[in-house]
Amino acid sequence: MKLISDGFGAGETIPARYTCDGPNLSPPVRWDEYPDGTRSFALIVDDPDAPAGTWVHWVLYGIDPHTSELPEGVSPEPTLPDGSRQGINDFRRLGYGGPCPPPGGAHRYFFRLYALDRSVDLVPGATKPELLEAMEGHVLDEADVMGLYDRSSGRRGHS
């Protein structure tokens, strides 16, 4: 399976438009080469370099198996028009929360897509640990794309 963002290249800097220093839009992502038998997808975005431990930026699940991309600026609604559901990020909000690290060096942001052999039966607002538990034993494949972000301004961030 392959995951790509048209908003930034693998290992490259995430543009400010996808961060707290800009409009904080979710970047566009697309995927292909997923396994036969995929019944749904889930996406988790997190920062393992956060000062207090891994910081979760996006939890999205129940993505239709016929979907192969998410556009820029996905709405923070609990349930999206395609039926996918959004979880709670570590900013304590539904939907995407962009990179917002404290000054002092680049953080890595992993966008991980999971192909599942079933639909995840969670209501909107689930946490990353709840999603991981629901996915256990049902992951057919996974792919990720990692971007970097560094805040050189004096504003204090979270992750």
Residue frames relative to the residue before (quaternion, step in Angstrom):
aa qw qx qy qz dx dy dz
M 1.0000 0.0000 0.0000 0.0000 0.00 0.00 0.00
K 0.1515 -0.7958 0.5846 0.0441 3.54 -1.08 0.77
L 0.1050 -0.7805 0.6156 0.0282 3.59 -0.93 0.99
I 0.0270 -0.7957 0.6026 -0.0547 3.55 -0.86 1.07
S 0.1568 -0.7387 0.6401 0.1417 3.54 -1.21 0.56
D 0.3383 -0.7215 0.5675 0.2071 3.55 -0.96 0.89
G 0.5832 0.5920 -0.3631 0.4214 3.59 1.30 -0.07
F 0.7812 -0.0352 0.0326 0.6224 3.58 1.22 -0.51
G 0.4556 -0.6799 0.5029 0.2781 3.56 -1.16 0.57
A 0.6510 -0.5101 0.3885 0.4063 3.56 -1.22 0.45
G 0.8345 0.1557 -0.1522 0.5061 3.54 -0.80 1.07
E 0.5990 0.5698 -0.3537 0.4375 3.57 1.30 0.07
T 0.6589 -0.5103 0.3850 0.3966 3.54 -1.33 0.21
I 0.3938 -0.6868 0.5642 0.2344 3.55 -1.00 0.90
P 0.4514 -0.6981 0.4775 0.2845 3.63 -0.72 0.99
A 0.6379 -0.5743 0.3724 0.3530 3.56 -1.13 0.76
R 0.5746 0.6094 -0.3911 0.3816 3.64 1.07 -0.58
Y 0.7107 0.4209 -0.2436 0.5083 3.60 1.22 -0.48
T 0.6546 0.4953 -0.2880 0.4932 3.59 1.29 0.32
C 0.6709 -0.4789 0.3770 0.4224 3.56 -1.34 0.01
D 0.6159 0.5375 -0.3491 0.4582 3.59 1.24 -0.19
G 0.7229 0.3064 -0.2063 0.5840 3.56 1.34 0.00
P 0.7864 -0.3130 0.2195 0.4852 3.61 -1.10 -0.57
N 0.3927 -0.7634 0.4490 0.2479 3.61 1.32 0.02
L 0.2730 0.7629 -0.5279 0.2545 3.57 0.97 0.91
S 0.4709 -0.6137 0.5276 0.3511 3.56 -1.14 0.50
P 0.4338 -0.6991 0.4914 0.2856 3.60 -0.94 0.78
P 0.5440 -0.5902 0.4607 0.3789 3.59 -1.16 0.42
V 0.0134 -0.7737 0.6333 0.0107 3.57 -1.08 0.78
R 0.0386 -0.7839 0.6193 0.0206 3.56 -1.17 0.62
W 0.1226 -0.8032 0.5817 0.0379 3.53 -1.20 0.54
D 0.0158 -0.7736 0.6333 0.0158 3.50 -1.33 0.42
E 0.7546 0.3966 -0.2941 0.4323 3.52 -1.37 -0.04
Y 0.3353 0.7418 -0.5186 0.2615 3.58 0.98 0.75
P 0.6161 -0.6244 0.3486 0.3301 3.59 -1.10 0.66
D 0.5711 -0.5330 0.4928 0.3833 3.53 -1.29 0.48
G 0.7429 0.3831 -0.2915 0.4652 3.56 -1.08 0.68
T 0.4384 0.6815 -0.4731 0.3457 3.59 1.25 0.08
R 0.1524 -0.8102 0.5641 0.0458 3.57 -0.76 1.10
S 0.7791 -0.0736 0.0210 0.6223 3.57 1.30 -0.30
F 0.3006 -0.7131 0.5984 0.2076 3.52 -1.39 0.20
A 0.1119 -0.7407 0.6544 0.1027 3.52 -1.34 0.39
L 0.1515 -0.7795 0.6042 0.0660 3.56 -1.14 0.71
I 0.0244 -0.7634 0.6454 -0.0048 3.54 -0.99 0.94
V 0.0829 -0.7687 0.6332 0.0353 3.56 -0.97 0.93
D 0.1635 0.8003 -0.5650 0.1166 3.55 -0.76 1.02
D 0.3604 -0.7029 0.5854 0.1828 3.51 -1.41 0.37
P 0.2200 -0.8086 0.5306 0.1273 3.61 -0.34 1.18
D 0.6440 0.5530 -0.3104 0.4279 3.61 1.27 -0.21
A 0.3869 0.7365 -0.4791 0.2798 3.60 1.24 0.10
P 0.6121 -0.6039 0.3688 0.3531 3.60 -1.02 0.78
A 0.7575 0.3724 -0.2046 0.4956 3.60 0.98 -0.78
G 0.6968 -0.3825 0.2729 0.5419 3.61 1.26 0.18
T 0.7611 -0.3842 0.2456 0.4613 3.57 -1.28 0.15
W 0.1901 -0.7797 0.5936 0.0599 3.55 -0.86 1.10
V 0.2928 -0.7764 0.5399 0.1415 3.57 -0.74 1.10
H 0.1931 -0.8171 0.5403 0.0559 3.56 -0.78 1.13
W 0.8076 -0.0235 0.0333 0.5884 3.61 1.12 -0.48
V 0.0239 -0.7507 0.6601 -0.0103 3.53 -1.08 0.88
L 0.1024 0.7883 -0.5912 0.1360 3.57 -0.55 1.20
Y 0.0719 0.8188 -0.5597 0.1052 3.60 -0.74 1.00
G 0.7166 0.3996 -0.3294 0.4673 3.52 -1.29 0.38
I 0.3020 0.7555 -0.5206 0.2587 3.57 1.18 0.54
D 0.5455 -0.6573 0.4266 0.2973 3.54 -0.82 1.09
P 0.5029 -0.6856 0.4336 0.2983 3.61 -0.90 0.86
H 0.6460 0.4997 -0.3247 0.4771 3.61 1.24 -0.24
T 0.5270 0.6063 -0.4068 0.4350 3.57 1.32 0.01
S 0.0576 -0.8118 0.5804 0.0298 3.57 -0.98 0.78
E 0.7886 0.1709 -0.1431 0.5730 3.58 1.23 0.32
L 0.2144 -0.7075 0.6529 0.1649 3.49 -1.38 0.38
P 0.4022 -0.7330 0.4881 0.2505 3.60 -0.79 0.94
E 0.6402 -0.4649 0.4253 0.4394 3.53 -1.32 0.07
G 0.8505 0.2206 -0.1397 0.4567 3.55 -1.12 0.69
V 0.0971 0.8009 -0.5804 0.1106 3.60 0.82 0.94
S 0.5053 -0.6718 0.4633 0.2806 3.56 -0.90 1.00
P 0.4526 -0.7016 0.4768 0.2749 3.63 -1.05 0.66
E 0.2842 0.7745 -0.5172 0.2276 3.60 1.16 0.46
P 0.5963 -0.5859 0.4042 0.3713 3.63 -1.07 0.64
T 0.7800 0.0932 -0.0365 0.6177 3.58 0.99 -0.91
L 0.3266 -0.7603 0.5345 0.1720 3.55 -0.78 1.07
P 0.7071 -0.4831 0.3016 0.4191 3.62 -1.18 0.40
D 0.6882 0.4713 -0.2888 0.4699 3.62 1.09 -0.64
G 0.6100 -0.5812 0.3376 0.4197 3.60 1.30 0.02
S 0.5069 0.6298 -0.4478 0.3819 3.61 1.20 -0.16
R 0.2923 -0.7702 0.5542 0.1194 3.53 -1.19 0.70
Q 0.3252 -0.7525 0.5485 0.1650 3.52 -1.11 0.78
G 0.3172 -0.7396 0.5694 0.1677 3.47 -1.13 0.83
I 0.6110 -0.5322 0.4492 0.3763 3.49 -1.42 -0.07
N 0.2677 -0.7458 0.5872 0.1651 3.57 -0.94 0.91
D 0.6687 -0.5177 0.3440 0.4081 3.60 -1.24 0.05
F 0.5363 0.5480 -0.4249 0.4812 3.58 1.29 0.19
R 0.4256 -0.7262 0.4145 0.3460 3.57 1.45 -0.02
R 0.5692 0.5390 -0.3996 0.4753 3.53 1.09 0.87
L 0.5250 -0.5918 0.5034 0.3474 3.53 -1.28 0.40
G 0.7917 0.3465 -0.2414 0.4413 3.54 -1.20 0.58
Y 0.7655 -0.3879 0.2992 0.4172 3.48 -1.39 -0.35
G 0.0192 -0.7362 0.6763 0.0128 3.52 -1.16 0.81
G 0.3523 -0.8038 0.4427 0.1838 3.57 -0.37 1.20
P 0.7231 -0.4135 0.3290 0.4449 3.53 -1.35 0.15
C 0.1002 0.7757 -0.6124 0.1148 3.55 -1.02 0.91
P 0.1346 0.8416 -0.5158 0.0873 3.60 0.83 0.94
P 0.5536 -0.5539 0.4726 0.4041 3.56 -1.22 0.31
P 0.6140 -0.5375 0.4042 0.4132 3.60 -1.13 0.47
G 0.5806 0.6320 -0.4067 0.3132 3.55 -1.14 0.51
G 0.7964 -0.2474 0.1366 0.5346 3.59 1.04 0.52
A 0.6000 -0.6020 0.4093 0.3318 3.50 -1.21 0.63
H 0.2293 -0.7211 0.6383 0.1412 3.52 -1.20 0.71
R 0.3937 -0.6882 0.5588 0.2431 3.54 -1.26 0.54
Y 0.1243 -0.7776 0.6150 0.0401 3.56 -0.97 0.95
F 0.1508 -0.8085 0.5676 0.0388 3.54 -0.52 1.25
F 0.1583 -0.7270 0.6647 0.0670 3.52 -0.91 1.07
R 0.0040 -0.8244 0.5636 -0.0522 3.61 -0.37 1.26
L 0.1398 -0.7797 0.6090 0.0410 3.51 -0.82 1.11
Y 0.1499 -0.7844 0.5997 0.0504 3.54 -0.96 0.96
A 0.2328 -0.7168 0.6391 0.1533 3.57 -1.03 0.88
L 0.1254 -0.8248 0.5511 0.0140 3.56 -0.69 1.15
D 0.4506 -0.6962 0.4945 0.2603 3.55 -1.15 0.63
R 0.7529 0.1937 -0.1694 0.6058 3.57 1.30 0.28
S 0.5242 -0.5825 0.4994 0.3694 3.51 -1.32 0.16
V 0.4260 -0.6932 0.5199 0.2603 3.56 -1.00 0.82
D 0.2644 -0.7926 0.5376 0.1137 3.55 -0.72 1.13
L 0.3591 0.6988 -0.5307 0.3181 3.56 0.45 1.28
V 0.4395 -0.6634 0.5321 0.2890 3.56 -1.06 0.73
P 0.6551 -0.4795 0.3741 0.4484 3.62 -1.20 0.26
G 0.7304 0.4354 -0.3162 0.4206 3.54 -1.17 0.66
A 0.4099 0.7078 -0.4822 0.3137 3.61 1.22 0.18
T 0.4286 -0.6795 0.5361 0.2593 3.54 -1.24 0.51
K 0.6843 -0.4551 0.3606 0.4411 3.56 -1.27 0.20
P 0.6723 0.4807 -0.3337 0.4533 3.68 0.78 -0.82
E 0.6379 0.5177 -0.3341 0.4620 3.61 1.00 -0.72
L 0.6519 0.5004 -0.3146 0.4750 3.57 0.99 -0.81
L 0.6505 0.5152 -0.3260 0.4529 3.60 0.87 -0.88
E 0.6404 0.5148 -0.3225 0.4700 3.59 1.00 -0.77
A 0.6754 0.4935 -0.2919 0.4637 3.59 0.94 -0.89
M 0.6838 0.4844 -0.2802 0.4683 3.60 1.13 -0.63
E 0.4720 0.7170 -0.4299 0.2799 3.58 1.18 -0.49
G 0.8267 0.1759 -0.1730 0.5057 3.53 -0.81 1.09
H 0.7105 0.4500 -0.2457 0.4821 3.59 1.28 -0.04
V 0.4994 0.6515 -0.4270 0.3793 3.60 1.28 0.13
L 0.2498 -0.7786 0.5638 0.1165 3.56 -0.67 1.16
D 0.7722 -0.1276 0.1280 0.6091 3.55 1.07 -0.80
E 0.0889 -0.7806 0.6132 0.0816 3.55 -1.27 0.28
A 0.0718 -0.7701 0.6332 0.0304 3.53 -1.26 0.53
D 0.0667 -0.8028 0.5893 0.0619 3.56 -1.15 0.46
V 0.1355 -0.7098 0.6782 0.1333 3.45 -1.43 0.27
M 0.1822 -0.7983 0.5706 0.0624 3.55 -0.88 1.00
G 0.0722 -0.7722 0.6306 0.0292 3.53 -1.02 0.92
L 0.3662 -0.7252 0.5483 0.1984 3.54 -1.27 0.44
Y 0.0423 0.7813 -0.6226 -0.0137 3.54 -1.19 0.51
D 0.0617 -0.7765 0.6266 -0.0251 3.52 -1.02 0.98
R 0.1947 -0.7646 0.6041 0.1123 3.55 -0.86 0.97
S 0.1440 -0.8151 0.5576 0.0629 3.55 -0.44 1.16
S 0.5153 0.6285 -0.4257 0.3978 3.57 1.29 -0.04
G 0.5990 -0.5939 0.4086 0.3486 3.56 -1.27 0.18
R 0.4661 0.6812 -0.4534 0.3365 3.59 1.25 -0.06
R 0.3769 -0.7184 0.5398 0.2245 3.54 -1.03 0.78
G 0.1378 -0.8109 0.5665 0.0505 3.54 -0.88 0.92
H 0.5468 -0.5946 0.4797 0.3425 3.52 -1.36 -0.25
S 0.7579 -0.2751 0.2308 0.5447 3.54 0.67 -1.11
